[in-house]
Amino acid sequence: MSSTDQNSPASDLSTTPNTATDVDTSVDTLADDNSTTHFGYKTIEKDDKISMVAGVFHSVAKQYDVMNDLMSFGIHRLWKRFTIDASGVRPGNKVLDLAGGTGDLTAKFSQLVGREGQVVLADINSSMLNVGRDKLRDKGLVQNIEYVQANAEYLPFEENTFDIVTIAFGLRNVTDKDKALRSIYSVLKPGGRLLVLEFSKPENELLNKAYDFYSFNILPKMGELVAKDGESYQYLAESIRMHPDQETLKGMMENAGFEQTSFKNLTGGVVALHKGYKF
């Protein structure tokens, strides 16, 4: 899969250097030594992960929204709606939609925070940001949205900036998740909250087996037919399995400083919404 143009920003995006060296620190996803990490089920040099993940999302960006609808049968829209409702967003709030991609959450947050508020759509991948920016501008959403190309591990914002940070279906692609959670904690205001919407571990074993069959037998074929890239969707399926389960992620949030952490399983645990506060 292509990994070209990983550092080429959209024409009017704010940017931050992609200088991170990624190491996954969750217990059951540690690679064999400190110089390697995981890319799906593959063990790779940690310095290669940013470019390899970038290649995936450069490849799928233009078909990302179509594939989301197909892969989830449209249910991703309900998961995102639940996240927005759980955020407690209010007029005048400042929201960071991290790994916000094509801007589904940003679009709704922009309407809810109003003219006095602000939404920052941030993503490490310039192709995803370009697609999101064009989509939101086509909807006439321009006045209170800023676009920033940023690495979740090294957020380029001052401390205590945001009332709300969301990261939807993006944390599993960040290798040093602990570092990203600490970075998010830093940029949240006291009293602010983080919401992590991510694929997780189904509660029911039969559902888990059916989900595995779908992910590894159907999903890559859909990616090949629709996006002309089955390999990227094979990685996305594998990345879900390598992501920490519900309780592990909750513990990681607590280790990063978050309090009153909780999670809500959606669609039987196929997806979970984690929530934590900075006090």
C-alpha positions as CSV (number, residue, x, y, z in Angstrom):
1,M,0.0,0.0,0.0
2,S,1.2,3.5,-0.7
3,S,2.7,5.6,2.1
4,T,3.6,8.6,-0.1
5,D,2.9,12.2,0.9
6,Q,2.6,11.4,4.6
7,N,3.9,14.8,5.6
8,S,2.4,17.0,2.9
9,P,-0.3,19.2,4.6
10,A,-3.5,20.4,3.2
11,S,-3.0,23.8,1.6
12,D,-4.4,25.9,4.6
13,L,-4.0,23.5,7.5
14,S,-2.1,24.3,10.6
15,T,0.6,21.6,11.1
16,T,2.8,20.1,13.7
17,P,5.9,18.0,12.9
18,N,5.4,14.3,12.8
19,T,8.4,13.6,15.1
20,A,6.9,10.9,17.3
21,T,8.5,7.5,17.7
22,D,5.6,5.1,18.3
23,V,5.7,2.5,21.0
24,D,2.5,0.7,22.1
25,T,2.7,0.3,25.9
26,S,-0.5,-1.7,26.5
27,V,0.4,-5.0,28.1
28,D,-1.0,-7.4,25.5
29,T,0.2,-5.5,22.5
30,L,3.8,-5.0,23.4
31,A,6.2,-6.1,20.7
32,D,9.2,-8.2,21.4
33,D,11.6,-5.3,22.2
34,N,11.7,-1.5,22.4
35,S,12.6,-1.0,18.8
36,T,9.6,-2.7,17.4
37,T,5.8,-2.3,17.5
38,H,2.7,-3.7,15.9
39,F,1.1,-2.7,12.6
40,G,-2.0,-4.9,12.7
41,Y,-0.6,-8.4,13.3
42,K,2.8,-7.5,11.9
43,T,5.8,-6.7,14.0
44,I,7.6,-3.7,12.5
45,E,10.2,-1.1,13.4
46,K,8.5,1.5,15.5
47,D,9.9,4.3,13.3
48,D,8.0,2.9,10.4
49,K,4.6,3.0,11.9
50,I,3.6,6.6,11.2
51,S,4.3,6.3,7.5
52,M,2.6,2.9,7.3
53,V,-0.6,4.1,9.0
54,A,-0.4,7.3,6.8
55,G,-0.3,5.1,3.8
56,V,-3.5,3.3,4.8
57,F,-5.5,6.5,5.3
58,H,-4.1,8.3,2.2
59,S,-5.4,5.3,0.3
60,V,-8.9,5.1,1.8
61,A,-9.6,8.8,2.4
62,K,-11.8,9.4,-0.7
63,Q,-13.9,6.3,-0.1
64,Y,-13.8,6.6,3.7
65,D,-17.4,7.8,4.3
66,V,-18.9,5.3,1.8
67,M,-17.0,2.4,3.3
68,N,-18.1,3.5,6.8
69,D,-21.7,3.3,5.8
70,L,-21.2,-0.1,4.1
71,M,-19.1,-1.7,6.8
72,S,-21.3,-0.7,9.7
73,F,-24.6,-0.8,7.7
74,G,-25.0,2.8,8.7
75,I,-24.8,2.2,12.4
76,H,-21.7,4.3,12.8
77,R,-24.0,7.3,12.6
78,L,-25.8,6.2,15.7
79,W,-22.6,5.5,17.6
80,K,-21.4,9.0,16.7
81,R,-24.8,10.5,17.7
82,F,-24.6,8.8,21.0
83,T,-21.1,10.2,21.6
84,I,-22.2,13.8,20.8
85,D,-25.2,13.4,23.2
86,A,-22.9,12.0,25.9
87,S,-20.4,14.9,25.5
88,G,-22.6,17.5,27.2
89,V,-21.4,20.1,24.7
90,R,-22.9,23.5,25.2
91,P,-22.9,26.8,23.2
92,G,-19.6,28.6,23.6
93,N,-17.6,25.4,24.3
94,K,-14.2,24.8,22.6
95,V,-14.1,21.2,21.3
96,L,-11.2,19.2,19.8
97,D,-12.3,16.5,17.4
98,L,-9.1,14.5,17.4
99,A,-8.4,12.0,14.6
100,G,-11.6,13.6,13.3
101,G,-11.0,12.5,9.7
102,T,-13.8,13.5,7.4
103,G,-15.5,15.6,10.1
104,D,-18.8,13.8,11.0
105,L,-18.5,14.8,14.7
106,T,-17.1,18.3,13.8
107,A,-20.2,19.0,11.7
108,K,-22.6,18.5,14.6
109,F,-20.3,20.1,17.2
110,S,-20.0,23.2,15.0
111,Q,-23.8,23.6,15.1
112,L,-24.0,23.0,18.9
113,V,-21.2,25.3,20.1
114,G,-22.6,28.2,18.0
115,R,-20.8,31.4,16.9
116,E,-19.2,31.9,20.3
117,G,-17.7,28.4,20.4
118,Q,-15.0,26.7,18.3
119,V,-14.3,23.2,17.0
120,V,-10.8,22.1,16.0
121,L,-10.8,19.2,13.6
122,A,-7.3,17.6,14.0
123,D,-5.9,14.6,12.2
124,I,-2.4,13.4,11.5
125,N,-3.3,12.6,7.9
126,S,-3.5,15.4,5.4
127,S,-5.7,13.4,2.9
128,M,-8.3,12.8,5.6
129,L,-8.2,16.5,6.6
130,N,-8.6,17.6,3.0
131,V,-11.7,15.4,2.5
132,G,-13.2,16.6,5.8
133,R,-12.5,20.2,5.1
134,D,-14.1,20.0,1.6
135,K,-17.1,18.2,2.9
136,L,-17.8,20.6,5.8
137,R,-17.3,23.7,3.5
138,D,-19.8,22.2,1.0
139,K,-22.2,22.1,3.9
140,G,-21.6,25.8,4.6
141,L,-19.8,25.1,7.9
142,V,-17.0,27.5,7.9
143,Q,-17.3,30.1,10.7
144,N,-16.2,28.3,13.8
145,I,-14.1,25.4,12.6
146,E,-10.3,25.2,12.5
147,Y,-8.2,22.5,10.8
148,V,-5.0,21.3,12.3
149,Q,-2.7,18.5,11.1
150,A,-1.4,17.0,14.4
151,N,0.0,13.9,16.0
152,A,-2.1,12.8,19.0
153,E,1.0,12.1,21.0
154,Y,2.3,15.7,20.6
155,L,-0.7,18.0,20.5
156,P,0.3,21.5,19.4
157,F,-2.1,23.3,21.8
158,E,-1.6,25.2,25.1
159,E,-2.5,23.5,28.3
160,N,-6.1,23.9,29.5
161,T,-7.5,24.8,26.1
162,F,-10.5,22.6,25.4
163,D,-13.8,21.9,27.2
164,I,-14.2,18.6,25.3
165,V,-11.9,16.3,23.4
166,T,-13.3,13.4,21.3
167,I,-11.4,10.8,19.4
168,A,-13.6,8.5,17.4
169,F,-12.1,5.4,15.7
170,G,-8.6,6.8,15.9
171,L,-7.0,5.8,19.1
172,R,-6.3,2.3,17.9
173,N,-4.0,3.7,15.2
174,V,-1.9,5.6,17.7
175,T,0.9,3.3,18.8
176,D,1.8,5.1,22.1
177,K,-1.7,5.4,23.4
178,D,-0.5,6.3,26.9
179,K,1.4,9.2,25.6
180,A,-1.6,10.4,23.5
181,L,-3.9,10.1,26.5
182,R,-1.5,12.2,28.6
183,S,-1.3,14.8,25.8
184,I,-5.1,15.0,25.6
185,Y,-5.2,15.4,29.4
186,S,-2.8,18.3,29.2
187,V,-4.9,20.3,26.7
188,L,-8.2,19.8,28.5
189,K,-9.4,22.5,30.8
190,P,-10.1,21.5,34.5
191,G,-13.6,20.1,34.4
192,G,-13.1,19.1,30.8
193,R,-13.9,15.6,29.5
194,L,-12.5,13.1,27.0
195,L,-14.7,10.7,25.0
196,V,-13.1,7.8,23.2
197,L,-15.3,6.0,20.7
198,E,-13.6,2.9,19.5
199,F,-14.1,-0.6,18.3
200,S,-13.8,-3.0,21.3
201,K,-14.4,-6.6,22.4
202,P,-17.9,-8.0,22.0
203,E,-19.5,-9.2,25.2
204,N,-21.0,-12.4,23.7
205,E,-18.8,-15.2,22.4
206,L,-21.1,-16.0,19.5
207,L,-21.2,-12.4,18.5
208,N,-17.4,-12.3,18.8
209,K,-17.1,-15.2,16.4
210,A,-19.5,-13.7,13.9
211,Y,-17.7,-10.4,14.1
212,D,-14.4,-12.1,13.5
213,F,-15.7,-13.9,10.4
214,Y,-17.2,-10.7,9.0
215,S,-14.0,-8.7,9.8
216,F,-11.5,-11.1,8.1
217,N,-13.6,-12.6,5.4
218,I,-16.0,-9.9,4.2
219,L,-14.5,-6.6,5.1
220,P,-11.3,-6.9,3.1
221,K,-13.3,-8.0,0.1
222,M,-15.6,-5.0,0.4
223,G,-12.5,-2.8,0.6
224,E,-11.1,-4.4,-2.6
225,L,-14.4,-3.9,-4.5
226,V,-15.3,-0.4,-3.3
227,A,-12.0,1.3,-2.3
228,K,-9.8,-0.9,-4.5
229,D,-7.7,-1.6,-1.4
230,G,-8.3,-4.8,0.4
231,E,-5.0,-4.7,2.2
232,S,-5.8,-1.5,4.1
233,Y,-9.0,-2.9,5.3
234,Q,-7.2,-6.1,6.4
235,Y,-5.0,-3.9,8.5
236,L,-8.0,-2.0,9.9
237,A,-9.6,-5.3,11.0
238,E,-6.3,-6.4,12.6
239,S,-5.9,-3.1,14.4
240,I,-9.2,-3.5,16.1
241,R,-8.1,-6.9,17.5
242,M,-4.9,-5.4,18.8
243,H,-6.6,-2.5,20.5
244,P,-7.0,-2.7,24.4
245,D,-10.3,-4.1,25.6
246,Q,-12.7,-2.0,27.6
247,E,-11.3,-2.5,31.1
248,T,-7.7,-2.1,29.9
249,L,-8.4,1.2,28.2
250,K,-10.3,2.5,31.2
251,G,-7.2,1.7,33.3
252,M,-5.0,3.5,30.8
253,M,-7.2,6.6,31.0
254,E,-6.9,6.5,34.8
255,N,-3.1,6.2,34.6
256,A,-3.1,9.3,32.4
257,G,-4.8,11.3,35.2
258,F,-8.5,11.0,34.2
259,E,-11.1,10.6,36.9
260,Q,-14.7,9.3,37.0
261,T,-13.8,7.1,34.1
262,S,-16.5,4.9,32.6
263,F,-17.5,3.1,29.5
264,K,-20.7,2.1,27.7
265,N,-20.8,-0.8,25.4
266,L,-22.7,-0.2,22.1
267,T,-23.9,-2.9,19.8
268,G,-23.0,-5.7,22.2
269,G,-19.5,-4.3,22.8
270,V,-18.5,-4.2,19.1
271,V,-17.9,-0.5,20.0
272,A,-17.4,1.1,23.3
273,L,-17.6,4.7,24.4
274,H,-15.1,5.6,27.2
275,K,-15.5,8.8,29.1
276,G,-13.2,10.5,31.6
277,Y,-12.8,13.9,33.3
278,K,-9.9,16.2,34.2
279,F,-10.3,17.8,37.6
